[in-house]
């Protein structure tokens, strides 16, 4: 049995679930997901229910069998073993580096417990499989249907502004940072030159701030009908747009990645973190046909 731990918000959960799904399709292993993280997590809840996951949730007994009851943070022993390139510690396999495609993950032994974010498009060569997996099985509300119709009948561009704990929690803000006004102005200017009659649909976890601060000079619609419990509705609207301007957020990354428009323009931030030394590579994370600004 392979168990993949789920953590974080919807975007992170989608990366982790997508890896579990691919392993289940390409191996003979039984694959399950571990959702225990959300029992004590204050910022997000387990959010994949609207997609009707085909991967079962692991029981406590399943997890205890693999981990012998111990899932511990990285300690000195683990760091030493990691430097020696031992990624298997008991039955626990940890992601080695963020945004890094590690093909060895598909060579893991049965009875492994995977911990990581697994944020690389290279893990998922079959995008259609993920479009099917991440199509909400809940019919859109009437309000969302009206917005969806507007998106489908205009030169629609999603623009996502991620605030939330990027603003309210100092440690998170120090690591992630915020996309600048210059980034959004440059992205809007670029895409407006490529798209006739651009119509911008603004998505944000702080939509009232967006309404007060975002003035684009083009047709604009602020999507203010959903909340944290219906974020899958925003995701569906986002990937239904013809083009996408994303934030430094896995949520809007998925909104762009699942967009099936063959002529889509996707703009992503050049600066994803406050990584002053530019030590984090994005080669495995941002598809080559996306434009970074």
Secondary structure, DSSP 8 states (H G I E B T S, - for coil): -EEEE--SSHHHHHHHHHHHHHHHHHSSS-EEEE-GGGGS-SS-----GGG--SSEE--HHHHHHHHTT------HHHHHHHHTT--EETTEEE--STT---GGGGG--SSEEEES----GGG---HHHHHHHTS-SS---HHHHHHHHHHHTTEEEEEEE--THHHH-HHHHHHH----HHHHHHHHHHHHHHSTTEEEEEEETTHHHHHHH---SSEEEE--S--GGGHHHHHHHHHHSSEEE--SSHHHHHHHHT---TT--EEE-S--S--TT-----TTTS-TTSEE-
